[in-house]
């Protein structure tokens, strides 16, 4: 920039910079400023899995929630609870799963933020299977603010990604519009409305005794939870 001299009506000299740097543009990396998951992980509010991308199959888990436990240095301990259809013990419809994770947010200005998951303690057999994959332990964050978090990969050149939308429990009856918009605009469909579909069933299940997932034995042939509303797929909790 140079400087030009101008005079006002009283002869006072005004020094005004000349603008010759050309137009300014946003950087593609600026999107990472909208993907820091720290506020959501640090929230003591219960989180609810509200929506999830599917390929037309229902997820194999029900009523998934996450509860804040404590903070350790730069990471957060949160429990993740959910139900799975029981296929091992006759007469039992569901098994209850409760996993504690050490969740470490990794947010920088130069790459897409992610949450590193470190499971603590014993794991259900199904969870051990999907946690063997590194992609399950490093969860990319597509969007996050103080109200919600959308897990998914950001593609700079376009395209859609598999997503999960987590909301604060207090917001499930009136979800933030921006959070749902991200799911519809950037995520693979069809979008399964997990909370709306499962709410009544979850309310019933949470009044029942909790049975942990049993050791694998002989598989029973049928569980009606595999029907009603679409087939169940093997999509892991992302």
C-alpha positions in Angstrom: 0.0 0.0 0.0 1.1 3.5 -0.7 -0.1 6.8 0.8 -1.9 9.7 -0.9 -2.2 13.2 0.6 -5.6 14.9 0.6 -6.8 18.2 2.0 -10.0 18.8 3.8 -12.0 22.1 3.5 -9.8 23.8 6.2 -6.6 22.9 4.5 -5.7 20.1 6.9 -3.6 17.3 5.3 -5.2 13.9 5.5 -3.0 10.8 4.8 -5.0 8.0 3.2 -3.5 4.6 2.3 -4.1 3.5 -1.2 -5.3 -0.1 -1.6 -3.4 -2.0 -4.2 -3.3 -5.5 -2.7 -6.2 -6.9 -4.8 -9.1 -9.0 -3.7 -9.0 -11.2 -0.6 -10.4 -14.7 -0.5 -11.3 -17.2 2.2 -8.9 -20.1 2.6 -10.3 -23.6 2.2 -8.7 -24.4 5.6 -11.0 -21.8 7.3 -13.6 -24.5 7.5 -11.6 -26.2 10.3 -12.7 -23.3 12.5 -16.2 -24.8 12.5 -15.2 -28.3 13.4 -13.6 -28.1 16.9 -15.5 -30.6 19.1 -14.1 -29.4 22.5 -17.2 -27.6 23.7 -19.5 -30.5 23.1 -17.1 -33.0 24.7 -16.7 -30.8 27.7 -20.4 -30.3 28.1 -21.9 -32.0 31.2 -25.2 -32.4 29.2 -26.2 -35.9 28.2 -25.8 -36.3 24.4 -28.2 -38.3 22.3 -27.5 -39.9 18.9 -30.2 -38.1 16.9 -29.6 -39.0 13.3 -27.3 -41.3 11.3 -26.5 -41.9 7.7 -27.5 -45.3 6.4 -27.6 -47.3 3.2 -31.2 -48.1 3.8 -30.5 -50.5 6.7 -31.2 -49.8 10.4 -28.2 -49.6 12.7 -27.8 -52.6 15.0 -27.9 -50.5 18.1 -30.7 -48.6 19.9 -31.0 -45.6 22.2 -27.4 -44.5 22.0 -26.4 -41.8 24.5 -23.2 -40.3 25.9 -22.7 -39.0 29.4 -19.9 -36.8 30.7 -17.9 -38.4 33.5 -14.8 -36.2 34.2 -12.0 -34.3 32.6 -8.4 -35.5 32.5 -5.8 -33.0 31.3 -6.7 -32.4 27.6 -9.2 -35.3 27.3 -12.7 -36.1 28.5 -14.1 -39.3 29.9 -17.5 -40.0 28.6 -19.7 -43.1 28.7 -21.5 -44.4 25.7 -24.6 -46.6 26.4 -26.8 -48.4 23.9 -28.9 -51.5 23.5 -28.4 -54.3 21.0 -30.8 -57.1 20.0 -30.1 -60.2 22.0 -29.5 -63.3 19.8 -28.0 -65.6 22.5 -30.4 -65.8 25.5 -33.9 -67.1 24.7 -36.6 -64.8 26.2 -34.4 -61.8 26.4 -35.0 -59.1 23.8 -32.1 -56.8 24.3 -28.7 -56.5 25.9 -27.4 -53.3 27.6 -24.0 -52.0 26.6 -22.0 -49.4 28.6 -18.5 -48.4 27.3 -16.3 -45.7 28.9 -14.1 -43.8 26.4 -11.3 -41.4 26.9 -12.0 -38.8 24.2 -9.2 -36.5 23.1 -10.1 -33.6 20.8 -7.5 -32.9 18.1 -8.2 -29.5 16.5 -5.6 -27.6 14.5 -5.8 -24.8 11.9 -4.2 -27.0 9.2 -6.2 -30.2 9.1 -9.7 -31.5 9.8 -10.3 -31.9 13.6 -11.0 -35.3 15.0 -11.7 -37.1 18.3 -9.4 -39.9 19.3 -11.2 -42.6 21.3 -9.5 -44.8 23.8 -11.9 -47.5 25.3 -11.4 -48.2 28.9 -12.2 -51.6 30.5 -13.8 -54.7 29.0 -15.7 -54.3 25.7 -18.7 -56.2 24.3 -17.7 -58.6 21.5 -19.4 -56.5 18.8 -17.7 -53.3 20.0 -14.3 -55.1 20.0 -14.9 -55.9 16.3 -15.5 -52.3 15.1 -12.9 -50.8 17.4 -10.2 -52.9 15.7 -10.4 -50.4 12.9 -8.3 -47.2 13.3 -11.1 -45.2 11.5 -13.3 -46.1 14.5 -10.8 -44.7 17.0 -10.2 -41.4 15.2 -13.6 -39.8 14.5 -13.4 -37.0 12.0 -15.6 -33.9 12.9 -17.6 -32.4 10.1 -19.2 -29.7 12.2 -19.4 -28.8 15.8 -20.7 -26.0 18.0 -21.9 -25.8 21.6 -25.2 -27.4 20.7 -24.3 -30.4 18.5 -21.6 -32.4 16.8 -21.7 -34.0 13.3 -19.1 -36.7 12.8 -18.1 -37.3 9.2 -15.2 -36.7 6.8 -15.0 -33.3 5.0 -14.3 -33.6 1.2 -12.9 -30.4 -0.2 -13.8 -31.4 -3.7 -17.4 -32.2 -2.8 -19.2 -35.5 -2.3 -21.1 -36.9 0.7 -19.9 -38.7 3.8 -21.3 -41.1 6.3 -22.4 -39.0 9.3 -23.7 -39.1 12.8 -25.5 -36.2 14.5 -25.3 -35.9 18.3 -27.5 -33.4 20.1 -27.8 -32.3 23.7 -30.7 -34.2 25.3 -32.4 -30.9 26.1 -32.6 -30.0 22.4 -34.0 -33.2 20.9 -37.5 -31.9 20.7 -36.4 -28.8 18.9 -33.1 -29.6 17.2 -30.9 -26.7 16.0 -31.6 -26.0 12.3 -28.0 -25.6 11.3 -27.2 -29.1 12.7 -29.9 -30.8 10.7 -29.0 -28.8 7.6 -25.5 -30.1 7.7 -26.8 -33.7 7.8 -29.1 -33.1 4.9 -26.7 -31.1 2.8 -23.4 -32.9 3.2 -24.2 -36.4 4.5 -25.0 -39.7 2.8 -28.7 -40.6 2.8 -31.1 -41.8 3.6 -30.8 -40.2 7.0 -32.2 -42.4 9.8 -34.0 -40.4 12.4 -32.8 -42.6 15.3 -34.3 -40.5 18.2 -37.7 -40.1 16.7 -38.0 -43.7 15.6 -36.8 -45.2 18.9 -38.0 -42.7 21.5 -41.0 -44.7 22.8 -39.1 -48.0 22.8 -36.1 -46.4 24.6 -38.4 -45.1 27.3 -39.7 -48.6 27.9 -36.2 -50.2 27.8 -34.8 -47.8 30.4 -37.4 -48.9 32.9 -36.3 -52.5 32.6 -33.4 -54.3 34.4 -30.2 -54.0 32.5 -28.6 -57.2 31.2 -25.0 -56.8 29.8 -24.2 -58.5 26.6 -23.5 -62.2 27.4 -20.6 -64.4 26.3 -21.4 -65.8 22.9 -23.1 -69.1 23.0 -25.6 -70.8 20.7 -27.4 -68.2 18.6 -31.2 -68.1 18.7 -32.9 -68.0 15.3 -35.1 -65.0 15.5 -35.6 -61.7 17.3 -38.5 -59.4 16.3 -36.2 -56.4 16.8 -34.6 -57.4 13.5 -37.9 -56.5 11.7 -40.3 -53.6 12.0 -39.0 -50.5 10.2 -36.2 -51.9 8.1 -33.5 -54.5 8.3 -30.6 -54.1 10.7 -27.2 -53.6 9.3 -23.7 -53.9 10.8 -23.0 -50.2 10.8 -20.6 -49.5 13.8 -21.1 -46.5 16.1 -18.8 -43.9 14.5 
